[in-house]
Amino acid sequence: MRVAVLQMTSGIDPAANAVALVAGLEEAAAGGARMVFTPEMTGLLDRDRKRAAGSIVTEDADPVLAAAREAATRLGLWVHLGSLALRPGGGEGRYVNRAFLIDDAGAIRARYDKLHLFDVDLPNGESWRESAAYAPGEGAVVAETPSGRLGLSICYDLRFPDLYRALSDVGAEIFAIPAAFTVPTGKAHWHVLLRARAIEAGCFVIAAAQTGTHEDGRATYGHSLVIDPWGEVLLDMDEAPGVGFAEIDLARLHDVRTRIPSLKHRRPIPEVVRA
């Protein structure tokens, strides 16, 4: 199946981001894709939390989600909307960083709230405290799609292989890993971690990324990737925003898992003995 990946440079205006999203979905449909993957924070990327607060709304009021659902219906596409910053249902408390799986009739098939939050101090002086504004999710999600069984995750989740083990244990064949990776961490770890997640679980990985210099002043790494279960890179979009295409063939997955049946060899880890 032909899938598309939308690499974006999202800014501080959700309306402008929705226009870019819909244009990307239209290009993907014209290119023959049946399913499209978008990056983390597709609808808003703004590290000025006071300014961003005016643009973060509840799910039922979010214009980017509405635009994605309308386009999915009109174009006959499945859309994995990498994530949106949203207020919780009651509008109170910390925000959620939520991914959506939307079918070709515009229905929401699955939601996933980011489990692992990015609280780090980088050697270049950048400091990030995602947990100051966002609440972590409480569960993992696998959903059926035309491309295969999709395991959902977001960005910093990539560094926690136990999540992907849990997803593959219940049948995931593809991992969605949308991201807004910083440039230093992207250069150091992006490719190797994504290839490792594909290899260790025998899964396809589709990682749509933010790229370039954003309106809020941050820079993201880009290099949206599609990786097959053997760890081969099928698509690397480098640093330019745009749409890329790849073919997902589950026969390849079954071939790899037959050659190296490591999923069948998994065992519970016994208690560690400290010698």
Secondary structure, DSSP 8 states (H G I E B T S, - for coil): -EEEEEEB---S-HHHHHHHHHHHHHHHHHTT-SEEE--TTSS---S-HHHHTTT--BGGG-HHHHHHHHHHHHHT-EEEEEEEEEB-TTS-SSBEEEEEEE-TTS-EEEEEE-SS--EEE-TTS-EEEGGGTB-------EEEETTEEEEE--GGGGG-HHHHHHHHHTT--EEE--B--BHHHIIIIIHHHHHHHHHHHT-EEEE-BBEEE-TTS-EEE---EEE-TTS-EEEE-TTS-EEEEEE--HHHHHHHHHHS-TTTT----------
